[in-house]
């Protein structure tokens, strides 16, 4: 049985020069978690390998945090982030 993706946040900015998505979390997120970023033109999965809060690297972020995550593809504002 496959786990159903759970929405954990929304992209509020994307910085193409550094390939980072800024995400407002509505659930916790940890390094190593597998995420899906999905939107009208976006649909990719990756493992969280780099995450920062206020330009400081963190291993875990709590619900309500704004985090920057290094991503492997382009994300767009309002794309939904799922844990898979």
N, CA, C and O of each residue as an XYZ file, in Angstrom:
336
protein
N       0.843     -1.180      0.000
C       0.000      0.000      0.000
C       0.891      1.248      0.000
O       1.804      1.353      0.820
N       0.640      2.179     -0.897
C       1.425      3.399     -0.989
C       0.824      4.478     -0.099
O      -0.394      4.614      0.010
N       1.719      5.249      0.541
C       1.246      6.350      1.367
C       0.721      7.474      0.489
O       1.300      7.785     -0.552
N      -0.379      8.080      0.917
C      -0.938      9.214      0.187
C      -0.137     10.466      0.548
O       0.152     10.696      1.722
N       0.226     11.278     -0.452
C       0.947     12.516     -0.152
C       0.133     13.410      0.788
O      -1.086     13.516      0.660
N       0.828     14.049      1.733
C       0.186     14.936      2.701
C       0.695     16.354      2.466
O       1.903     16.591      2.486
N      -0.221     17.300      2.244
C       0.166     18.699      2.030
C       0.807     19.250      3.301
O       0.225     19.175      4.383
N       2.011     19.804      3.160
C       2.717     20.329      4.335
C       3.118     21.789      4.182
O       3.683     22.370      5.109
N       2.839     22.396      3.029
C       3.204     23.798      2.876
C       2.941     24.332      1.489
O       2.434     23.635      0.610
N       3.305     25.612      1.314
C       3.080     26.292      0.041
C       4.294     27.159     -0.283
O       4.847     27.829      0.590
N       4.698     27.134     -1.557
C       5.810     27.962     -2.025
C       5.339     29.419     -2.083
O       4.307     29.718     -2.684
N       6.107     30.331     -1.447
C       5.747     31.749     -1.558
C       6.777     32.543     -2.357
O       6.546     33.708     -2.679
N       7.913     31.922     -2.677
C       8.912     32.572     -3.531
C       9.854     31.510     -4.087
O      10.049     30.454     -3.486
N      10.435     31.815     -5.255
C      11.440     30.938     -5.855
C      12.597     31.812     -6.324
O      12.389     32.839     -6.971
N      13.810     31.398     -5.995
C      15.015     32.138     -6.353
C      15.816     31.317     -7.358
O      16.606     30.458     -6.969
N      15.611     31.584     -8.676
C      16.225     30.746     -9.709
C      17.751     30.796     -9.725
O      18.389     29.814    -10.104
N      18.348     31.913     -9.323
C      19.813     32.022     -9.358
C      20.489     31.083     -8.356
O      21.657     30.735     -8.529
N      19.760     30.666     -7.303
C      20.326     29.731     -6.319
C      19.495     28.448     -6.188
O      19.787     27.607     -5.338
N      18.461     28.298     -7.027
C      17.587     27.104     -7.032
C      16.997     26.808     -5.652
O      17.048     25.679     -5.166
N      16.439     27.844     -5.039
C      15.848     27.704     -3.708
C      14.384     28.127     -3.744
O      14.026     29.158     -4.313
N      13.546     27.297     -3.116
C      12.133     27.628     -2.930
C      11.940     28.057     -1.483
O      12.417     27.393     -0.563
N      11.236     29.170     -1.285
C      10.856     29.615      0.057
C       9.455     29.071      0.313
O       8.532     29.302     -0.468
N       9.313     28.350      1.410
C       8.080     27.607      1.684
C       7.552     27.949      3.067
O       8.301     27.961      4.044
N       6.251     28.227      3.143
C       5.563     28.416      4.427
C       5.021     27.049      4.818
O       4.180     26.486      4.117
N       5.504     26.512      5.942
C       5.109     25.164      6.372
C       3.853     25.193      7.234
O       3.695     26.065      8.088
N       2.956     24.226      7.000
C       1.825     24.029      7.907
C       1.932     22.666      8.588
O       0.962     22.161      9.152
N       3.128     22.081      8.523
C       3.470     20.847      9.232
C       4.996     20.810      9.336
O       5.681     21.574      8.656
N       5.528     19.930     10.178
C       6.988     19.864     10.330
C       7.633     19.225      9.103
O       6.985     18.507      8.341
N       8.919     19.502      8.932
C       9.696     18.956      7.823
C      11.108     18.695      8.326
O      11.660     19.487      9.091
N      11.692     17.572      7.890
C      13.044     17.184      8.319
C      13.935     16.934      7.107
O      13.459     16.592      6.024
N      15.235     17.111      7.313
C      16.188     16.698      6.283
C      15.972     15.214      6.024
O      15.743     14.446      6.959
N      16.043     14.812      4.772
C      15.847     13.409      4.418
C      14.416     13.079      4.035
O      14.169     12.051      3.405
N      13.451     13.946      4.409
C      12.061     13.711      4.000
C      11.964     13.787      2.483
O      12.692     14.547      1.844
N      11.069     13.002      1.915
C      10.814     13.045      0.475
C       9.608     13.954      0.260
O       8.573     13.783      0.904
N       9.746     14.929     -0.655
C       8.659     15.867     -0.911
C       8.261     15.850     -2.384
O       9.033     15.457     -3.259
N       7.045     16.284     -2.621
C       6.507     16.489     -3.963
C       6.098     17.951     -4.034
O       5.374     18.437     -3.166
N       6.555     18.654     -5.059
C       6.126     20.032     -5.282
C       5.260     20.013     -6.526
O       5.696     19.608     -7.604
N       4.018     20.462     -6.357
C       3.031     20.323     -7.429
C       2.258     21.623     -7.603
O       1.865     22.273     -6.634
N       2.055     21.979     -8.856
C       1.288     23.168     -9.195
C       0.772     23.035    -10.612
O       0.822     21.957    -11.206
N       0.274     24.137    -11.150
C      -0.276     24.121    -12.504
C       0.767     23.676    -13.537
O       0.448     22.926    -14.460
N       2.016     24.141    -13.378
C       3.084     23.774    -14.315
C       4.232     23.028    -13.637
O       5.257     22.765    -14.267
N       4.070     22.693    -12.377
C       5.140     22.080    -11.585
C       4.711     20.700    -11.122
O       3.563     20.509    -10.721
N       5.627     19.728    -11.174
C       5.323     18.386    -10.675
C       6.623     17.590    -10.587
O       7.031     16.947    -11.554
N       7.274     17.639     -9.414
C       8.489     16.849     -9.236
C       8.652     16.441     -7.776
O       8.150     17.091     -6.859
N       9.377     15.335     -7.599
C       9.684     14.803     -6.267
C      11.174     14.905     -6.026
O      11.976     14.836     -6.957
N      11.533     15.070     -4.766
C      12.942     15.056     -4.382
C      13.054     14.822     -2.883
O      12.076     14.923     -2.143
N      14.273     14.508     -2.456
C      14.575     14.379     -1.028
C      15.078     15.744     -0.534
O      15.800     16.436     -1.252
N      14.698     16.125      0.680
C      15.167     17.382      1.274
C      16.604     17.165      1.746
O      16.850     16.424      2.698
N      17.544     17.818      1.070
C      18.960     17.650      1.397
C      19.584     18.909      1.976
O      20.660     18.851      2.571
N      18.917     20.051      1.807
C      19.428     21.312      2.334
C      18.239     22.183      2.708
O      17.344     22.411      1.894
N      18.237     22.673      3.960
C      17.112     23.473      4.434
C      17.645     24.558      5.364
O      18.496     24.299      6.215
N      17.129     25.783      5.191
C      17.571     26.893      6.028
C      16.387     27.695      6.548
O      15.344     27.800      5.904
N      16.585     28.258      7.739
C      15.664     29.237      8.308
C      16.506     30.461      8.635
O      17.497     30.362      9.359
N      16.110     31.629      8.098
C      16.880     32.868      8.318
C      18.362     32.684      7.972
O      19.235     33.151      8.704
N      18.641     32.010      6.868
C      20.004     31.791      6.352
C      20.872     30.901      7.239
O      22.096     30.900      7.102
N      20.254     30.143      8.148
C      20.989     29.197      8.991
C      20.501     27.787      8.696
O      19.297     27.528      8.697
N      21.436     26.875      8.442
C      21.078     25.486      8.144
C      20.406     24.839      9.344
O      20.839     25.014     10.483
N      19.337     24.086      9.074
C      18.607     23.370     10.127
C      18.342     21.938      9.669
O      18.303     21.654      8.471
N      18.160     21.037     10.640
C      17.826     19.640     10.350
C      16.324     19.408     10.360
O      15.830     18.452      9.763
N      15.596     20.299     11.048
C      14.148     20.144     11.184
C      13.513     21.523     11.279
O      14.092     22.443     11.856
N      12.321     21.660     10.709
C      11.560     22.906     10.806
C      10.167     22.580     11.326
O       9.567     21.570     10.957
N       9.673     23.450     12.184
C       8.364     23.236     12.800
C       7.242     23.856     11.974
O       7.479     24.701     11.110
N       6.031     23.424     12.253
C       4.829     24.009     11.657
C       4.865     25.524     11.860
O       5.192     26.008     12.943
N       4.524     26.265     10.800
C       4.511     27.722     10.875
C       5.806     28.380     10.438
O       5.860     29.600     10.276
N       6.859     27.581     10.243
C       8.163     28.127      9.839
C       8.167     28.503      8.362
O       7.455     27.914      7.548
N       8.986     29.499      8.039
C       9.311     29.826      6.652
C      10.701     29.261      6.399
O      11.660     29.650      7.065
N      10.815     28.345      5.439
C      12.095     27.689      5.171
C      12.516     27.887      3.724
O      11.685     28.076      2.835
N      13.813     27.840      3.510
C      14.371     27.820      2.173
C      14.910     26.429      1.912
O      15.683     25.899      2.711
N      14.506     25.831      0.792
C      14.943     24.480      0.448
C      15.574     24.503     -0.939
O      14.996     25.030     -1.889
N      16.764     23.927     -1.039
C      17.433     23.771     -2.335
C      16.640     22.735     -3.126
O      16.408     21.627     -2.642
N      16.223     23.095     -4.348
C      15.392     22.176     -5.136
C      16.024     21.881     -6.492
O      16.893     22.610     -6.970
N      15.558     20.785     -7.096
C      16.167     20.268     -8.328
C      15.475     20.743     -9.597
O      15.947     20.458    -10.698
N      14.363     21.462     -9.462
C      13.614     21.948    -10.620
C      13.030     23.310    -10.267
O      13.246     23.814     -9.166
N      12.301     23.896    -11.186
C      11.694     25.209    -10.961
C      10.396     25.055    -10.169
O       9.579     24.180    -10.453
N      10.224     25.924     -9.169
C       8.962     25.988     -8.424
C       8.350     27.363     -8.668
O       9.042     28.312     -9.037
N       7.059     27.448     -8.458
C       6.350     28.702     -8.675
C       5.548     29.077     -7.432
O       5.153     28.219     -6.643
N       5.321     30.371     -7.280
C       4.538     30.853     -6.149
C       3.195     30.128     -6.113
O       2.555     29.941     -7.147
N       2.779     29.727     -4.927
C       1.524     29.018     -4.648
C       1.546     27.534     -5.004
O       0.529     26.861     -4.838
N       2.679     26.994     -5.492
C       2.782     25.535     -5.641
C       2.627     24.909     -4.257
O       3.063     25.481     -3.257
N       2.010     23.743     -4.205
C       1.798     23.044     -2.940
C       2.931     22.036     -2.732
O       3.362     21.360     -3.665
N       3.398     21.955     -1.491
C       4.466     21.025     -1.117
C       3.840     19.892     -0.306
O       3.132     20.131      0.673
N       4.113     18.657     -0.728
C       3.575     17.462     -0.068
C       4.718     16.622      0.474
O       5.803     16.595     -0.109
N       4.481     15.934      1.593
C       5.403     14.894      2.069
C       4.908     13.595      1.451
O       3.716     13.296      1.508
N       5.814     12.821      0.861
C       5.416     11.544      0.228
C       6.141     10.381      0.866
O       5.938      9.234      0.469
